[in-house]
C-alpha cells in the first residue's frame, strides 16, 4: 500500500472489512435518500414542516427502543446473520414503498408505518455493523476501521441524496424510492460476501434485561465513557437534528424547492466524508482530543452560518462546514467509545450509544419541525447553534472532558 492508503485507508486492506464498508455505504445511502425523498413528498402532500418532522421522527423513533435489543442480538447470535436479515427487511419494505408510490395510492399513514419499519431495521443494521467492525481488523487498525465506518454514514449523505436529485427533478419521489430499494439490495449482496462469523459472550438462556443492565453499569462506572455518552446526546440534539427543517428552509428561505433539500444534504455529506477520511488518518491521541474540541465549537458556529445564508450557494458551503465539523466530532467520539468498550459487550454498548444518537435526534427533529412552522427555520438553527457553542465552552470546566481534549483516549496496544 502507498503512504496515503497506509495512513488513511489501512482497514480496507482486509477483504471482509471492505465488503462490510461497501455494504454500510450502500445501506446508509438508501437511508438518507429516503429521508430526503420522504420529506419532499410529505411537504408536497401536507404543506407542513411539522408533518415532515412527524415522518422523520417515525424513521428515527425506533432508536429509542431498538438499540439495546439489537445490541443484545448482535452479542447473542452471529453478527453477519443479523446484519443480512435486516438488509432483507429494508429491501422488502422499500420495494413496497416504491410500489405504493408508482400505483399512486401512497398515503401519509403508509409513509409513517413504513418509516418506522425502515428505522427499526436501520437501527439493527448500525448496531450490528458497529459490533462487527472490530472483529474484521487487527487491534492496531481498529481506530482506522471505526473512522472509515463513520465515513460511510457521512458520505452516504452525499451519495444518497445526490443520486436521487435528478430523479426528484425529472421523475418524482416514486423513482427515488425505487433507487433506494436498489441500494439496500446491493448492500445485502455485499454482506453475503463476508466470511467472518462472530458473536459476543451471551449464552442461551441469558436474561436480556440483565445482560443489558450489565453493559449500562460498565458505561456508568467508566468516567470517560459516561461523560462521552452525555456529550454525544447534547451534540445530536442541538446540532444534528435539522433534517425536518431542511424542506421548509429550502422552500421559504432559499427559494430552492425540493432540489435544494438534496443540495443541502449533499453538502453536509461531502463535508462529512472529507472530514471522516481525514480523521481516519489522525494517529496521535492528543491531536484527536484537540480536534474533538475544535469540531464541537465549529458544529455550533456552522449552524449560525447556515441560518444566515441568503442563497443556495452560501447555504451549501455552510452546510459542508456543518457536515465536516459534525462528522469529525461524531467520528472521534465513536472511535473513543469503541476503543473503551469490551469486545464481549460491544454490541450492547453500541446499542446504548445508538439510543443517545438516534433517539435524541428523533425526538428533537419532531419538535424542530413544529417550532420551525411557528418561528421559522432560521431562528431554530440560530438558537441551537448558539446553544451548543455555549455547551462546548462549559465542557472545558468538566475535568474528565478537559482531560479528553488534552490527551484523547489512548489506543490500546495490539494483542500479543
C-alpha positions as CSV (number, residue, x, y, z in Angstrom):
1,X,0.0,0.0,0.0
2,X,1.2,3.6,-0.7
3,X,1.7,6.1,2.1
4,X,-1.7,7.7,1.7
5,X,-3.5,4.3,1.7
6,X,-1.4,3.1,4.7
7,X,-2.4,6.0,6.8
8,X,-6.0,6.8,5.7
9,X,-7.4,3.5,4.3
10,X,-5.4,0.9,6.2
11,X,-8.5,-1.1,7.3
12,X,-9.7,-1.6,3.7
13,X,-6.7,-3.9,3.2
14,X,-8.8,-6.6,4.8
15,X,-11.3,-8.3,2.5
16,X,-14.2,-8.8,4.9
17,X,-13.9,-5.3,6.1
18,X,-14.1,-4.0,2.6
19,X,-17.4,-5.8,2.0
20,X,-18.8,-4.5,5.2
21,X,-17.7,-1.0,4.4
22,X,-19.3,-1.1,1.0
23,X,-22.5,-2.6,2.4
24,X,-22.6,0.1,5.1
25,X,-22.2,2.8,2.4
26,X,-24.9,1.4,0.3
27,X,-27.4,0.9,3.1
28,X,-26.8,4.4,4.6
29,X,-27.1,5.9,1.1
30,X,-30.6,4.3,0.8
31,X,-31.5,5.6,4.3
32,X,-30.5,9.3,3.6
33,X,-32.1,9.2,0.1
34,X,-35.3,8.1,1.8
35,X,-35.1,10.9,4.4
36,X,-34.9,13.4,1.6
37,X,-37.5,11.9,-0.7
38,X,-40.0,11.3,2.1
39,X,-39.5,14.9,3.4
40,X,-40.1,16.3,-0.1
41,X,-43.2,14.2,-0.6
42,X,-44.7,14.9,2.8
43,X,-44.2,18.7,2.4
44,X,-45.9,18.4,-1.0
45,X,-48.8,16.4,0.4
46,X,-49.3,18.4,3.6
47,X,-47.6,21.8,3.3
48,X,-46.4,21.4,6.9
49,X,-42.9,21.2,8.2
50,X,-44.4,19.7,11.3
51,X,-45.7,16.8,9.3
52,X,-42.2,16.3,7.8
53,X,-41.0,16.2,11.4
54,X,-43.5,13.5,12.3
55,X,-42.5,11.3,9.4
56,X,-38.8,11.9,10.1
57,X,-39.5,11.1,13.8
58,X,-41.2,7.9,12.7
59,X,-38.0,6.8,10.9
60,X,-35.7,7.7,13.9
61,X,-38.0,6.8,16.8
62,X,-37.0,3.1,16.8
63,X,-33.6,4.2,18.0
64,X,-35.2,5.0,21.4
65,X,-36.2,1.4,21.9
66,X,-34.5,-1.0,19.5
67,X,-30.7,-0.4,20.0
68,X,-30.4,-2.4,23.3
69,X,-32.3,-5.2,21.7
70,X,-30.2,-5.0,18.6
71,X,-27.1,-5.0,20.7
72,X,-28.2,-8.0,22.7
73,X,-28.9,-9.9,19.4
74,X,-25.6,-8.9,18.0
75,X,-23.9,-10.3,21.0
76,X,-26.1,-13.4,21.2
77,X,-26.2,-14.5,17.5
78,X,-23.9,-14.4,14.6
79,X,-23.4,-10.7,13.7
80,X,-23.3,-11.3,10.0
81,X,-26.6,-13.2,10.1
82,X,-28.3,-10.4,12.0
83,X,-27.0,-7.9,9.5
84,X,-28.1,-9.8,6.4
85,X,-31.6,-10.3,7.9
86,X,-32.2,-6.5,8.4
87,X,-30.9,-5.8,4.8
88,X,-33.6,-8.2,3.6
89,X,-36.2,-6.4,5.6
90,X,-35.2,-2.9,4.4
91,X,-35.1,-4.1,0.8
92,X,-38.6,-5.5,1.0
93,X,-40.2,-2.6,2.8
94,X,-38.6,0.0,0.4
95,X,-39.8,-2.0,-2.6
96,X,-43.3,-1.9,-1.1
97,X,-43.0,1.9,-0.6
98,X,-42.0,2.4,-4.2
99,X,-44.8,0.1,-5.4
100,X,-47.4,2.2,-3.5
101,X,-46.0,5.4,-4.9
102,X,-46.0,4.1,-8.5
103,X,-49.6,2.9,-8.0
104,X,-50.5,6.4,-6.8
105,X,-52.1,5.1,-3.6
106,X,-49.5,6.2,-1.1
107,X,-50.9,8.0,1.9
108,X,-49.4,9.6,4.9
109,X,-50.1,6.7,7.2
110,X,-48.3,4.4,4.7
111,X,-45.3,6.6,4.9
112,X,-45.3,6.7,8.7
113,X,-45.7,2.9,9.0
114,X,-43.0,2.1,6.5
115,X,-40.8,4.8,8.1
116,X,-41.0,3.0,11.4
117,X,-40.1,-0.3,9.8
118,X,-37.2,1.2,7.9
119,X,-35.9,2.9,11.0
120,X,-36.2,-0.3,13.0
121,X,-34.2,-2.3,10.5
122,X,-31.7,0.6,10.1
123,X,-31.1,0.5,13.9
124,X,-30.3,-3.2,13.8
125,X,-28.0,-2.5,10.8
126,X,-26.0,0.2,12.5
127,X,-25.6,-1.6,15.8
128,X,-24.6,-4.9,14.2
129,X,-22.2,-3.2,11.9
130,X,-20.6,-1.3,14.8
131,X,-20.2,-4.6,16.7
132,X,-18.8,-6.5,13.8
133,X,-16.2,-3.9,12.6
134,X,-13.6,-4.7,15.3
135,X,-13.8,-8.4,14.5
136,X,-12.6,-7.8,11.0
137,X,-9.3,-6.0,11.5
138,X,-6.3,-6.2,13.9
139,X,-6.5,-4.1,17.0
140,X,-3.9,-1.6,15.7
141,X,-6.2,-0.9,12.8
142,X,-9.4,-0.6,14.8
143,X,-9.4,3.2,15.1
144,X,-8.9,3.5,11.3
145,X,-11.7,0.9,10.8
146,X,-14.1,2.7,13.1
147,X,-13.4,6.1,11.5
148,X,-13.8,4.7,8.0
149,X,-17.1,3.1,9.1
150,X,-18.2,6.5,10.3
151,X,-17.2,7.9,6.9
152,X,-19.9,5.8,5.3
153,X,-22.5,7.5,7.5
154,X,-21.3,10.9,6.3
155,X,-20.5,10.0,2.7
156,X,-23.9,8.5,2.3
157,X,-25.5,11.9,2.8
158,X,-23.7,12.9,-0.3
159,X,-24.2,9.8,-2.5
160,X,-27.8,9.0,-1.5
161,X,-29.4,12.5,-1.9
162,X,-27.0,13.2,-4.9
163,X,-28.1,10.2,-6.9
164,X,-31.8,10.8,-6.3
165,X,-31.6,14.6,-7.0
166,X,-32.1,14.2,-10.8
167,X,-34.9,11.6,-10.2
168,X,-36.7,14.2,-8.0
169,X,-36.4,16.8,-10.7
170,X,-37.4,14.7,-13.7
171,X,-39.4,11.7,-12.4
172,X,-40.6,12.3,-8.9
173,X,-40.3,10.6,-5.5
174,X,-41.6,7.2,-6.7
175,X,-38.4,6.7,-8.8
176,X,-36.3,7.9,-5.8
177,X,-37.9,5.3,-3.6
178,X,-37.2,2.6,-6.2
179,X,-33.5,3.5,-6.4
180,X,-33.3,3.4,-2.6
181,X,-34.6,-0.2,-2.7
182,X,-31.8,-0.9,-5.1
183,X,-29.2,0.4,-2.7
184,X,-30.5,-1.9,0.0
185,X,-30.4,-4.9,-2.3
186,X,-26.8,-4.1,-3.3
187,X,-25.9,-3.9,0.4
188,X,-27.4,-7.3,1.0
189,X,-25.3,-8.8,-1.7
190,X,-22.1,-7.3,-0.2
191,X,-23.0,-8.6,3.3
192,X,-23.4,-12.1,1.9
193,X,-19.8,-12.0,0.8
194,X,-18.4,-11.6,4.4
195,X,-16.8,-14.8,5.6
196,X,-16.1,-13.9,9.3
197,X,-18.6,-15.1,11.9
198,X,-18.5,-13.6,15.4
199,X,-20.7,-13.2,18.5
200,X,-20.4,-11.8,22.0
201,X,-20.4,-13.9,25.1
202,X,-24.1,-14.3,25.8
203,X,-25.1,-17.9,26.1
204,X,-28.6,-19.5,25.6
205,X,-31.0,-18.7,28.4
206,X,-29.2,-15.5,29.4
207,X,-31.7,-12.8,30.6
208,X,-31.8,-10.0,28.1
209,X,-32.5,-7.2,30.6
210,X,-29.8,-8.4,33.0
211,X,-27.2,-8.5,30.2
212,X,-28.2,-5.0,29.0
213,X,-28.1,-3.8,32.6
214,X,-24.5,-5.2,32.9
215,X,-23.5,-3.1,29.9
216,X,-25.1,0.0,31.3
217,X,-23.2,-0.5,34.5
218,X,-19.9,-0.7,32.6
219,X,-20.7,2.6,30.9
220,X,-21.7,4.3,34.1
221,X,-18.7,3.1,36.1
222,X,-16.2,4.3,33.4
223,X,-15.9,8.1,33.9
224,X,-14.8,8.7,30.3
225,X,-17.5,6.6,28.8
226,X,-20.1,8.2,30.9
227,X,-19.2,11.8,30.0
228,X,-18.8,10.9,26.3
229,X,-22.3,9.5,26.3
230,X,-23.6,12.8,27.7
231,X,-21.8,15.0,25.2
232,X,-23.0,12.8,22.4
233,X,-26.6,13.3,23.5
234,X,-26.1,17.1,23.6
235,X,-24.4,17.2,20.3
236,X,-27.0,15.2,18.5
237,X,-29.9,17.1,20.0
238,X,-28.5,20.6,19.3
239,X,-26.6,20.3,16.0
240,X,-27.7,17.1,14.2
241,X,-31.5,17.3,14.4
242,X,-32.0,19.6,11.4
243,X,-33.4,17.2,8.7
244,X,-37.1,18.0,9.4
245,X,-36.3,21.7,8.9
246,X,-34.5,21.4,5.5
247,X,-37.5,21.2,3.3
248,X,-39.1,24.4,4.7
249,X,-35.7,26.2,4.9
250,X,-35.0,25.4,1.3
251,X,-38.5,26.5,0.2
252,X,-39.1,29.6,2.3
253,X,-35.6,31.0,3.0
254,X,-33.6,29.9,-0.1
255,X,-36.4,29.6,-2.6
256,X,-34.8,26.4,-4.0
257,X,-37.7,24.0,-3.6
258,X,-37.2,20.2,-3.4
259,X,-33.9,20.1,-5.2
260,X,-32.4,22.5,-2.7
261,X,-33.0,19.9,0.0
262,X,-30.9,17.4,-1.9
263,X,-28.2,20.0,-2.5
264,X,-28.0,20.9,1.2
265,X,-27.9,17.2,2.3
266,X,-25.3,16.5,-0.3
267,X,-23.2,19.4,1.0
268,X,-23.5,18.0,4.6
269,X,-22.4,14.6,3.2
270,X,-19.5,16.0,1.2
271,X,-18.1,17.9,4.1
272,X,-18.7,14.9,6.4
273,X,-17.0,12.4,4.1
274,X,-13.9,14.6,3.7
275,X,-13.7,15.1,7.5
276,X,-14.2,11.5,8.4
277,X,-11.5,10.4,6.0
278,X,-9.1,13.0,7.5
279,X,-9.9,11.8,11.0
280,X,-9.1,8.2,9.9
281,X,-5.5,9.3,9.3
282,X,-5.0,11.1,12.6
283,X,-2.8,8.8,14.7
284,X,-1.8,10.9,17.7
285,X,-4.1,10.6,20.8
286,X,-3.6,14.2,21.8
287,X,-4.4,15.5,18.4
288,X,-7.7,13.6,18.4
289,X,-8.6,15.2,21.7
290,X,-7.9,18.7,20.5
291,X,-9.8,18.1,17.2
292,X,-12.8,17.0,19.2
293,X,-12.9,20.3,21.0
294,X,-12.5,22.3,17.7
295,X,-15.0,20.3,15.9
296,X,-17.6,20.7,18.6
297,X,-17.3,24.5,18.5
298,X,-17.5,24.6,14.7
299,X,-20.6,22.4,14.8
300,X,-22.4,25.2,16.6
301,X,-20.9,28.1,14.6
302,X,-21.6,26.5,11.2
303,X,-25.3,26.3,12.1
304,X,-25.3,30.0,12.6
305,X,-23.7,30.4,9.1
306,X,-26.4,28.2,7.6
307,X,-29.2,30.1,9.3
308,X,-27.8,33.4,7.9
309,X,-27.3,32.2,4.3
310,X,-29.3,34.2,1.8
311,X,-29.0,31.8,-1.2
312,X,-28.3,28.1,-2.0
313,X,-24.6,28.7,-2.8
314,X,-23.7,30.1,0.6
315,X,-26.1,27.7,2.3
316,X,-24.4,24.8,0.6
317,X,-21.0,26.0,1.7
318,X,-22.2,26.4,5.3
319,X,-23.8,23.0,5.2
320,X,-20.5,21.5,4.0
321,X,-18.7,23.0,7.0
322,X,-21.5,21.9,9.3
323,X,-21.2,18.3,7.9
324,X,-17.4,18.4,8.3
325,X,-17.4,19.5,11.9
326,X,-20.3,17.2,12.9
327,X,-18.6,14.2,11.3
328,X,-15.3,14.9,12.9
329,X,-16.9,15.2,16.3
330,X,-19.0,12.1,16.0
331,X,-16.3,10.0,14.3
332,X,-13.8,10.8,17.1
333,X,-16.4,10.0,19.8
334,X,-17.4,6.8,18.1
335,X,-13.8,5.7,17.9
336,X,-13.2,6.5,21.5
337,X,-16.3,4.6,22.7
338,X,-15.5,1.6,20.6
339,X,-11.9,1.5,21.9
340,X,-13.1,1.6,25.5
341,X,-15.9,-1.0,25.1
342,X,-15.0,-4.6,25.9
343,X,-15.5,-6.9,22.9
344,X,-17.9,-9.2,24.7
345,X,-20.2,-6.2,25.4
346,X,-19.5,-4.2,22.3
347,X,-22.9,-4.9,20.7
348,X,-24.8,-3.9,23.8
349,X,-22.7,-0.8,24.4
350,X,-23.1,0.2,20.8
351,X,-26.8,-0.2,21.2
352,X,-26.9,2.0,24.2
353,X,-24.9,4.6,22.3
354,X,-27.4,4.4,19.4
355,X,-30.1,5.5,21.8
356,X,-28.0,8.5,22.6
357,X,-27.6,9.3,18.9
358,X,-30.7,8.3,17.1
359,X,-33.2,8.5,19.9
360,X,-32.2,12.1,20.7
361,X,-32.2,13.1,17.1
362,X,-35.7,11.6,16.6
363,X,-37.2,13.5,19.5
364,X,-35.6,16.8,18.7
365,X,-36.4,16.5,14.9
366,X,-40.0,16.1,15.8
367,X,-40.1,19.3,17.9
368,X,-37.9,21.3,15.5
369,X,-40.4,20.7,12.6
370,X,-43.3,22.2,14.6
371,X,-41.2,25.0,16.0
372,X,-39.9,25.9,12.6
373,X,-43.6,26.3,11.4
374,X,-44.2,28.7,14.3
375,X,-41.0,30.9,14.4
376,X,-39.1,30.0,11.2
377,X,-36.3,27.5,10.5
378,X,-33.6,30.2,10.6
379,X,-34.5,31.1,14.2
380,X,-34.4,27.5,15.3
381,X,-31.0,26.9,13.6
382,X,-29.6,30.1,15.2
383,X,-30.8,29.2,18.7
384,X,-29.4,25.6,18.6
385,X,-26.1,26.7,17.2
386,X,-25.5,29.3,19.9
387,X,-26.6,26.8,22.5
388,X,-24.1,24.2,21.5
389,X,-21.2,26.7,21.4
390,X,-22.1,27.5,25.0
391,X,-22.2,23.8,25.8
392,X,-18.7,23.3,24.4
393,X,-17.3,26.2,26.3
394,X,-18.8,25.0,29.5
395,X,-17.4,21.5,28.9
396,X,-14.0,22.9,29.5
397,X,-15.0,23.1,33.2
398,X,-15.6,19.4,33.4
399,X,-12.3,17.7,34.4
400,X,-12.9,14.4,32.6
401,X,-13.8,16.1,29.3
402,X,-10.9,18.5,29.6
403,X,-8.6,15.6,30.0
404,X,-10.0,14.0,26.8
405,X,-9.5,17.3,24.9
406,X,-5.9,17.4,26.2
407,X,-4.8,13.8,25.9
408,X,-7.5,12.0,23.9
409,X,-8.3,8.3,24.6
410,X,-5.1,6.2,24.4
411,X,-5.1,3.5,21.7
412,X,-4.9,0.0,23.3
413,X,-1.8,-1.9,22.5
414,X,-2.1,-4.8,20.0
415,X,-2.7,-8.2,21.5
416,X,0.5,-10.2,22.0
